[in-house]
Amino acid sequence: MKKSIAFASLLACVLFPVVGAADTIRITGLTAAVYDADLGCSTPGLVSRIAVKVGARVEKGDVLLEFEKTSEELEVQRRKLIWEDKTQLVAAKQSLETITKDTVATRNLYESSRSVRLDELDRKELELMLSEAQVKQAQMIEAREEIEYNMAVEQQKRRQVTAPAPGVVIEIHVETGEYAQQQQPLVRLVNTDKCHLTCNAVAELSYRFELGQKLTIECDSPDGPKKVEGEVIFISPMVDSASGLKEIRLEFENADGAISPGVRGVVTLE
């Protein structure tokens, strides 16, 4: 689609390259939305629910469609139960507390009256070290279980397609019950709040454009020609060998939706 737009833009510039007075340059191009994406999913699956309709305006993070995910939901529940079970850690901490008190008491007796043997104190010290190690092991197991739970949650999220940005759904390529392949285009989402005009200038005139330059763009609209201010964001470093033209791209605001992407636009250089 983007290639076809670029080709149409190039053709338009060939048909309408430069008009006007000797010191005025008018170059025609085509407009397009800055954000225009076909969304897919990283895993294949059976489409179980389509949450939006064509024409729906969505916000970032909104669910667009879901795959069958019963096994993933059960795995999340299982991992959550395992992670929330603190029995092993609580038992290890209680054991450490008891052994610590016993070891401290034995050490005090040995140091004050030698009423216990040194090997008995050594045995208590070793039990304390082992108990401390068991607490650390239980803490590591709990941390691993939390990671595994979060991984299960992320795997479940992969069973749905969400909007990566606000926009309007303009195409849905699948039906409920259809099996979708990995990275297959599922939903086309477009945000027209920002658009760009792609045009092509002959190499000899491209020097008149500069990055960051503010220029007036006149676009077709239902209410007649509409003028907006655009900023040059891209100047191709290469000249097309077949046409002798360089691609120029300008970006402009379109929050009011007055300009429909795909219409013709003319940029004027005084």
Secondary structure, 3 states (H helix, E strand, C coil): CHHHHHHHHHHHHHHCCCCCCCCCEEEEEEEEEEEEEEECCCCCEEEEEECCCCCCEECCCCEEEEECCHHHHHHHHHHHHHHHCCHHHHHHHHHHHHHHHHHHHHHHHHHHHCCCCHHHHHHHHHHHHHHHHHHHHHHHHHHHHHHHHHHHHHHHHCCEEECCCCEEEEEECCCCCCEECCCCCCEEEEEEEEEEEEEEEECCCHHHCCCCCEEEEEECCCCCCEEEEEEEEEECCCCCCCCCEEEEEEEEECCCCCCCCCCEEEEEEC
